[in-house]
Protein backbone atom coordinates (compact mmCIF):
# COMPACT_ATOMS: atom_id res chain seq x y z
CA UNK A 1 0.00 0.00 0.00
CA UNK A 2 1.22 3.50 -0.86
CA UNK A 3 0.50 4.81 2.64
CA UNK A 4 3.28 2.57 3.96
CA UNK A 5 5.88 4.53 2.02
CA UNK A 6 8.14 7.29 3.29
CA UNK A 7 8.68 10.38 1.14
CA UNK A 8 11.10 13.29 1.23
CA UNK A 9 10.44 16.66 -0.42
CA UNK A 10 13.51 18.84 -1.01
CA UNK A 11 12.55 22.31 -2.21
CA UNK A 12 13.26 25.78 -0.83
CA UNK A 13 10.07 27.18 -2.39
CA UNK A 14 7.46 26.80 0.37
CA UNK A 15 4.49 26.89 -2.03
CA UNK A 16 5.88 24.14 -4.27
CA UNK A 17 7.00 22.09 -1.29
CA UNK A 18 3.60 22.28 0.39
CA UNK A 19 1.84 21.50 -2.89
CA UNK A 20 3.79 18.25 -3.26
CA UNK A 21 3.25 17.34 0.39
CA UNK A 22 -0.48 18.05 0.02
CA UNK A 23 -0.79 15.69 -2.95
CA UNK A 24 1.09 12.93 -1.12
CA UNK A 25 -1.18 13.25 1.90
CA UNK A 26 -4.47 13.65 0.03
CA UNK A 27 -4.05 11.23 -2.89
CA UNK A 28 -1.73 8.60 -1.40
CA UNK A 29 -2.54 8.89 2.31
CA UNK A 30 1.15 9.30 3.17
CA UNK A 31 1.85 10.24 6.75
CA UNK A 32 5.63 9.91 6.95
CA UNK A 33 6.87 12.86 4.87
CA UNK A 34 10.22 14.56 5.46
CA UNK A 35 10.50 18.20 4.43
CA UNK A 36 13.84 19.83 3.58
CA UNK A 37 14.84 23.17 2.08
CA UNK A 38 18.49 22.49 1.13
CA UNK A 39 20.98 19.82 0.13
CA UNK A 40 22.57 19.79 3.56
CA UNK A 41 19.28 19.45 5.43
CA UNK A 42 18.07 16.65 3.13
CA UNK A 43 21.32 14.66 3.27
CA UNK A 44 21.43 14.89 7.06
CA UNK A 45 17.89 13.49 7.20
CA UNK A 46 18.71 10.66 4.79
CA UNK A 47 21.60 9.56 7.00
CA UNK A 48 19.36 9.00 10.01
CA UNK A 49 16.21 7.65 8.33
CA UNK A 50 15.73 3.88 8.10
CA UNK A 51 14.26 4.14 4.61
CA UNK A 52 13.03 6.79 2.17
CA UNK A 53 11.06 5.42 -0.78
CA UNK A 54 10.27 8.57 -2.80
CA UNK A 55 12.58 11.58 -2.95
CA UNK A 56 11.19 14.70 -4.66
CA UNK A 57 13.92 17.26 -5.26
CA UNK A 58 14.12 20.53 -7.14
CA UNK A 59 16.73 21.36 -9.74
CA UNK A 60 17.48 24.70 -8.06
CA UNK A 61 18.53 24.50 -4.41
CA UNK A 62 20.25 27.18 -2.31
CA UNK A 63 23.45 25.17 -1.68
CA UNK A 64 24.01 23.50 -5.06
CA UNK A 65 21.67 22.31 -7.78
CA UNK A 66 19.56 19.18 -7.61
CA UNK A 67 22.11 17.13 -9.51
CA UNK A 68 24.63 17.80 -6.75
CA UNK A 69 22.05 16.53 -4.29
CA UNK A 70 21.21 13.31 -6.15
CA UNK A 71 24.90 12.55 -6.61
CA UNK A 72 25.49 12.80 -2.87
CA UNK A 73 22.22 11.05 -1.96
CA UNK A 74 23.07 8.01 -4.08
CA UNK A 75 26.25 7.52 -2.03
CA UNK A 76 24.08 6.80 1.00
CA UNK A 77 23.42 3.05 1.11
CA UNK A 78 19.84 3.43 2.36
CA UNK A 79 18.81 5.20 -0.86
CA UNK A 80 19.72 2.31 -3.17
CA UNK A 81 16.03 1.46 -3.64
CA UNK A 82 14.74 5.04 -3.50
CA UNK A 83 12.86 6.58 -6.44
CA UNK A 84 14.09 10.10 -7.32
CA UNK A 85 11.56 12.55 -8.80
CA UNK A 86 13.03 15.79 -10.17
CA UNK A 87 11.07 19.03 -10.48
CA UNK A 88 12.55 21.54 -12.93
CA UNK A 89 11.63 24.67 -14.87
CA UNK A 90 13.14 23.50 -18.17
CA UNK A 91 12.88 20.28 -20.15
CA UNK A 92 15.53 20.81 -22.81
CA UNK A 93 17.46 17.80 -24.11
CA UNK A 94 20.58 18.59 -22.08
CA UNK A 95 18.60 18.68 -18.83
CA UNK A 96 16.75 15.45 -19.62
CA UNK A 97 19.94 13.61 -20.54
CA UNK A 98 21.64 14.89 -17.40
CA UNK A 99 18.67 13.71 -15.34
CA UNK A 100 18.77 10.28 -16.98
CA UNK A 101 22.52 9.94 -16.41
CA UNK A 102 22.06 10.91 -12.75
CA UNK A 103 19.47 8.17 -12.23
CA UNK A 104 16.31 10.28 -12.03
CA UNK A 105 13.22 8.04 -12.11
CA UNK A 106 10.64 10.70 -13.00
CA UNK A 107 10.78 14.25 -14.34
CA UNK A 108 8.14 16.86 -13.46
CA UNK A 109 8.09 20.10 -15.43
CA UNK A 110 7.09 23.23 -13.50
CA UNK A 111 4.56 24.65 -13.09
CA UNK A 112 2.81 21.33 -12.44
CA UNK A 113 -0.76 20.46 -11.53
CA UNK A 114 -1.80 18.03 -8.77
CA UNK A 115 -3.07 15.58 -11.42
CA UNK A 116 0.34 15.61 -13.14
CA UNK A 117 2.07 14.85 -9.87
CA UNK A 118 -0.37 12.03 -9.11
CA UNK A 119 0.30 10.41 -12.50
CA UNK A 120 4.07 10.63 -11.95
CA UNK A 121 3.84 8.96 -8.53
CA UNK A 122 1.62 6.22 -9.92
CA UNK A 123 4.19 5.64 -12.65
CA UNK A 124 6.86 5.27 -9.95
CA UNK A 125 4.70 2.67 -8.20
CA UNK A 126 4.14 0.76 -11.45
CA UNK A 127 7.87 0.89 -12.22
CA UNK A 128 8.65 -0.52 -8.78
CA UNK A 129 6.31 -3.43 -9.49
CA UNK A 130 8.03 -4.03 -12.84
CA UNK A 131 11.47 -3.99 -11.23
CA UNK A 132 10.44 -6.84 -8.96
CA UNK A 133 9.55 -8.98 -11.98
CA UNK A 134 12.11 -11.55 -13.07
CA UNK A 135 14.64 -10.16 -15.52
CA UNK A 136 16.94 -12.58 -17.33
CA UNK A 137 20.26 -11.89 -19.02
CA UNK A 138 21.06 -13.76 -22.25
CA UNK A 139 24.19 -15.91 -22.36
CA UNK A 140 24.70 -15.16 -26.08
CA UNK A 141 24.71 -11.91 -28.02
CA UNK A 142 21.26 -10.85 -29.26
CA UNK A 143 21.51 -7.81 -31.53
CA UNK A 144 18.65 -5.31 -31.60
CA UNK A 145 17.55 -2.33 -33.66
CA UNK A 146 15.63 0.49 -31.97
CA UNK A 147 13.66 2.74 -34.33
CA UNK A 148 12.18 6.19 -33.70
CA UNK A 149 10.49 7.08 -36.97
CA UNK A 150 13.20 7.25 -39.61
CA UNK A 151 16.03 7.15 -37.03
CA UNK A 152 17.50 3.76 -36.02
CA UNK A 153 20.05 2.70 -33.40
CA UNK A 154 21.88 -0.62 -33.24
CA UNK A 155 22.13 -2.31 -29.88
CA UNK A 156 22.57 -5.49 -27.87
CA UNK A 157 20.14 -7.08 -25.41
CA UNK A 158 21.25 -6.83 -21.76
CA UNK A 159 18.26 -8.37 -20.00
CA UNK A 160 14.58 -9.06 -20.62
CA UNK A 161 11.28 -9.92 -18.93
CA UNK A 162 7.69 -10.19 -20.09
CA UNK A 163 7.23 -6.48 -19.37
CA UNK A 164 10.29 -4.97 -21.02
CA UNK A 165 14.02 -5.12 -21.55
CA UNK A 166 17.31 -3.27 -21.24
CA UNK A 167 19.54 -2.82 -24.29
CA UNK A 168 23.03 -1.45 -24.82
CA UNK A 169 22.44 1.04 -27.62
CA UNK A 170 24.31 3.53 -29.73
CA UNK A 171 24.16 7.04 -28.25
CA UNK A 172 20.98 8.82 -29.31
CA UNK A 173 21.62 11.96 -31.33
CA UNK A 174 17.99 12.54 -32.33
CA UNK A 175 14.79 10.94 -31.08
CA UNK A 176 14.61 8.61 -28.14
CA UNK A 177 14.05 10.76 -25.08
CA UNK A 178 12.42 9.52 -21.90
CA UNK A 179 8.80 8.40 -22.57
CA UNK A 180 9.30 8.46 -26.34
CA UNK A 181 7.66 5.56 -28.17
CA UNK A 182 9.44 3.49 -30.80
CA UNK A 183 9.75 0.08 -32.41
CA UNK A 184 12.27 -2.48 -31.17
CA UNK A 185 13.45 -5.11 -33.64
CA UNK A 186 14.09 -8.02 -31.27
CA UNK A 187 15.43 -11.48 -32.25
CA UNK A 188 13.44 -14.09 -30.32
CA UNK A 189 14.44 -17.20 -32.26
CA UNK A 190 16.55 -18.35 -35.17
CA UNK A 191 13.84 -19.78 -37.42
CA UNK A 192 11.70 -16.64 -37.77
CA UNK A 193 12.14 -12.96 -38.55
CA UNK A 194 12.84 -10.70 -35.55
CA UNK A 195 9.78 -9.42 -33.72
CA UNK A 196 8.93 -5.72 -34.16
CA UNK A 197 7.64 -4.70 -30.75
CA UNK A 198 6.14 -1.33 -29.78
CA UNK A 199 8.10 0.07 -26.84
CA UNK A 200 8.38 3.14 -24.62
CA UNK A 201 11.66 4.52 -23.29
CA UNK A 202 11.53 4.44 -19.48
CA UNK A 203 15.21 4.85 -18.59
CA UNK A 204 18.43 6.21 -20.08
CA UNK A 205 21.77 5.62 -18.40
CA UNK A 206 25.17 7.03 -19.30
CA UNK A 207 27.03 6.24 -16.10
CA UNK A 208 30.75 5.44 -15.99
CA UNK A 209 30.04 3.06 -13.10
CA UNK A 210 28.61 0.60 -15.63
CA UNK A 211 31.49 0.74 -18.16
CA UNK A 212 33.96 3.11 -19.72
CA UNK A 213 32.32 3.32 -23.14
CA UNK A 214 31.43 6.76 -24.44
CA UNK A 215 29.87 5.34 -27.60
CA UNK A 216 26.95 3.47 -26.05
CA UNK A 217 24.25 3.91 -23.43
CA UNK A 218 21.86 1.66 -21.53
CA UNK A 219 18.22 2.08 -22.53
CA UNK A 220 15.33 0.71 -20.47
CA UNK A 221 12.28 -0.14 -22.59
CA UNK A 222 8.73 -1.06 -21.65
CA UNK A 223 6.79 -3.29 -24.04
CA UNK A 224 3.56 -1.42 -24.86
CA UNK A 225 2.08 -3.59 -27.63
CA UNK A 226 2.90 -7.07 -28.88
CA UNK A 227 1.05 -9.47 -31.15
CA UNK A 228 -0.16 -12.76 -29.68
CA UNK A 229 2.29 -14.83 -31.80
CA UNK A 230 5.21 -12.62 -30.72
CA UNK A 231 4.11 -12.88 -27.07
CA UNK A 232 4.28 -16.67 -27.37
CA UNK A 233 7.74 -16.35 -28.95
CA UNK A 234 8.82 -14.05 -26.09
CA UNK A 235 7.65 -16.55 -23.46
CA UNK A 236 9.52 -19.34 -25.24
CA UNK A 237 12.62 -17.11 -25.49
CA UNK A 238 12.50 -16.44 -21.73
CA UNK A 239 12.08 -20.17 -21.05
CA UNK A 240 15.21 -20.87 -23.07
CA UNK A 241 17.11 -18.19 -21.14
CA UNK A 242 16.10 -19.85 -17.89
CA UNK A 243 17.59 -23.05 -19.25
CA UNK A 244 20.83 -21.24 -20.02
CA UNK A 245 20.37 -21.47 -23.80
N, C-alpha and C positions, 0 to 999 in steps of 0.2 A: 504494500500500500504506500502511496506517495506520502502520506502524513507521517510515515516512519523515517523519512529522510531528514537530513540536516543540510541547510543551505547557508551560504555566506554571500553577502552583497557588499561589494567594494566600490564605493562611488562617493566622491566628495560633494556631489550635488544632492542636497537633501530632498528635493522634489522627486528626482529620478530614483533615488535610493528608496524613498518611501513608497513610490509607485510600484517598484518591483516587489518590495516586501508585502504590500497590500495584495498583489496578485497571488503570491505564494500562500498567503494566509487564507484568502477568500476562495480561490479556485482549487487549491491543492491541500488545504487544511493543515499546512505546515505550522508547527509551533516552535521548533528549534531553529531559529534564524539568527545568524551572527551578522551584525552591522559593523562596517569599517569604512573609514574615510581616507585611508592612505595605505601605501604599500607596507610600511612598517607596522601599522596597527593590524592589518590583515595577516601578515606573516607571523606576528607574535601570537595571534589567536590560533592559527593553523598548528603551531608547534605544541599547543596545550590541548587541543581538541582530539577526542578519540577518533572521530571520523567526520569528514565533510563531503557530502555527496555531490552537491551542485554549488559551483562557485561562479557568481555573476561578477564581472569586473569591467570597469570602464577603461577605454583606451587612454584617456587623459586623467592622470592622477597627480596630486601635488608634489610627490617625491619620486618622480620617474613615471614613464608611461606604462600602460597595461602590459606591454610585452616584457618589460623589466620584471613586473610582478609575476607573470606566469612562469617565466624562466626560473625565478627564485622559488616559487611555490612547488614546481615540479621536482625540486631537489629534496623536498620533504616527503619522507617515505609514506606518510599517511594520506597523501594525495594521489597515490598511484592509480586509484580507481575513481577519482573525482572527475566530474564532467565540468568543463570550463566553458562559460557562455560569455562572449565578449559583446559589450555595447559600444558602438562607435558612431561618429558623425559622418564618416565617409565610407564608401564601399568600392573604391577604385581597386584595380587589379593588384597593385602592389600591396595594399593593405590586406586583401583577401589571401594572397599568397603568403604573406608574412604570418597571418593568423593560422593558416593551415600548417605552415612549417613549425609554428610554436606549439601546435597540438590543441588548438581551439576546437571544441566540439560543435558549438553553435555560434552564429553571428547575428546580432540584432542591430539593425540600422536605426539610428535616432533621427527624428522623434518616433517613438514606437507606441502602439496602442496596447491596451491590456489583452485583446484577442491575439495580437501578434506574439506577445510574450507567452501566452498560454500554449499556442501552437508550437513554439520553440521548445518549451519544457516537455510537452508531450512527445516531441520528436526525440528528445534526450532519453526519455523513458523507454520508447520503442527501440532506440539504438542500444540501450543497456540490455534489453531482452535479446536482441540479435547477437550481441557480443557473447552471451552465455551459450548460444547455440554452438554445436560442434563444428569446428573449422579444421579442415584437413589439408596438409601440404603434400603436393605431388612429389614422387620420388624421381620422376623424369621431367625433362623440359617440355612444357606445353606453351607454345607460342600463341599470342593473342593479337588482335587488331581492334583498337578502340576508335570508333568513328563519331565525329560530331559534324553532321552535315557533310560537306566536301572535304573536311580535314580528318586525317587518319594518323594514329600513333601506334607503332609496333610495341609489343610488350611481351612479358612472360608471366605466367600464372604463379602466384606465391602461395595462396591458399584459397579454399572454396568451401561453401556450405550450400544448403538449399536456398538460403536467403540472399546470398551475394558472394563476392570474392574480392581478393586483393591481388593487384597485378603490379609488376615492375614495368613502368612505361617510359617511353621517351618523354623528355620535358615538354610540357604544353607551351606552345608559343601563341596559339589562338584557339579559342573554344576550350571547353573543359574546366569551367570553374565549379566551385562547390554548388551542388543541387542542379547542375546542368544535366540534361538527359541526352543519351547517346545510344549507339548500337555496339555491342561487344561481339566480335567474331571469336567464338570459343570452341576449340577442338575437344569434343567429348568422346570420340572414338576414332578408330582408324578407317573403318569401312565406309563411313558416311561423310558428307560435307560438314564443315564446322557449323555449329548452331549460331544464328544471329539473334542475340538476346537483347531486349530493351533494358537499359540500365540507367541508374541515376548516380552521379558522383556524390559520395557522402563523406569522403576524407581525402585530403592531399597531404603528403608528407615529404619534406625535403630536409631530413635531419641527419647530420653527420654521424649520429650515434648508430644509425643503421648500417651505413657503409660510407666509403669515401668517394663514391661516384658523383660527379657533377653533371652527368649526362642523362641520368634517369631519376625517376621519382616513384614513390609508392602511391597507388591510387586505390582507394576503397570504393567499391561499387555495390549498389543494391539492385537485385533483379526486380524489375517492375512489371515485366510482361514476358511470358514464355509459353510457347505452344505446348499442347499436351504431349506430342511425340518427343519434343526436346526436353520436357520435364522428366519423362521416363528415361531418356538418355542421360540426363544429369544425375538421377538417382542411381543408375547403373554405374556411372563414372565414379560417384562417391563410394559406392560399394567396392569397386576395384581399388580405390585409394586405401580403404580400410584394410584391404587384403595385401597392401604393399605393392600393388601392380602399377 
